[in-house]
Amino acid sequence: MKKIFYSLVVALMFLVPLFTVQATGLSTSFGSNSNLNVAANSSGYKTTPDNNFLSIVASVISAVLAIVGSLFLILIIYGGITWMMAAGNEQKLEKASDTIRQALIGLIIVIAAYAISYYLVGMFQGKYI
């Protein structure tokens, strides 16, 4: 069971996108007045890369929280599988229940941390002033 859990963790680490995809560099590739560039700008996508310190920190925080949140989701799945495989064994049921409870608490903490960091980065960028 541990081999399956560890292989799921390793597989998920490669599947989790670390940074959001943005339409960067469109102005250099297609010209500043191309239809694609106009559509990207009107849709709210950035056509120039953000290389300031705050954007880099925000990307790193989002990536770390995405990885940690994914690990808690894997723990919830692991707890559910353990619960289903318990076959009435009280010790295994207790272990599965504790795993699910702790993973849910961790997931709530990660979601709260993401919301707080999103708000703070927006505040420092001047979006909420």
N, C-alpha and C positions, 0 to 999 in steps of 0.2 A: 504494500500500500504506500509506503514511503517513496519507493521508486517512481510510482505513478505521480505522486504529489510533486516530487522534485522535477520530474520531466515536464509536468505542466507548468511549473514556475519558470523553468528555463525556456520553454516554448513561448510562453506569454511575454517574457522579457524581449524576445525578438519581434513579437507582433505588436507591441504597444508603440504607437507613434510618439516620439519624444517631443516634437515641436509641431505646431499647427502649420498647415500649408497655407502660404500666402502668395498672392499674385505679384511676386517681386520681380523686378527687372523687366517688366513689360515695356516700359518706355524705351529702353535700349534695344530690345529685340524687335519691336514692331513700330517704333516711332511714337512720338507723344500724341499724335492725332489719329491713331489707328482706331478702328471700330472696337477692337478688343480692349484697348486701353481705356476708351471712353466708357465701355460697358463695365469694366472693372471699377473705375472711379465712381460711376453712378451707383454701383451696387455696394459701395462701402469698402471694397478691397484696396489695400495699399499697393501702389505701383512702384514705390521706391522703398528700399529696405530700411528698416529701423535698426540702426547700429548704435543707438545710445545705450548708456549703462542700464537705465531703468527697464528698457525692453528686453535686454539680455537677462537681467535678474528675473523678470517676470516669466520669461520662457523657461528658465532653469527651475523656478519654483513650480510652474505648471507641470513640467516633465517629472519632477520628483514626486509630486502629489499624484500624478497619474499612475506612476509605477507602484507607489504604496497603496493606492486605492485598488489597483488590480490585484495586488497580493492579498488584500483583505477579502476581495471577491472570491479569489481562489480558496481562501480559508473557509469561507461560507460554503462553497461547493464541497470542499473536503469534509466539513462537519456534517453536511447533509448525506454524503455517501457513507460516512462512518455511522450515522444514525440508521440508515437503511440496512447496513450490514451488521448491525448489532444483534439482531435475532433475539431480542428480549434480554440480553445480558445487561444488567443494571450498570456495571462499571463502564461499559462502552457507551451506553446511553447518556450517562453523566458526562463522560468525556466529550461526546459529540455536542451535547447541550452547552457545555462550557465553551467549546470551540466556536460554536455559532454565536453565542452571546458576546464573547470577547471580540469576534470579528465584526459583529454589528456595531459595537461600541467604537471600535477602531475606524470603521467606515464612516460613522457619523462624525468622528473627530476630523477625519481627512476632508470630508465635504465642508465642514465648518471652516477648516483652515484654508481651503481653496476659496470659499466665499469671502473670508476676511482678507486674504492676500489680493484677490481680484479687486475688492473695494479699495484697499490701500494703494495699490498701484494706480488705479483710476484716479484716486484723489491726488496722488503726487503728479500725475500727468495733467491735472487740471480739468478733468471731465466732470467733476461734481462740485465745482466752485461757481 
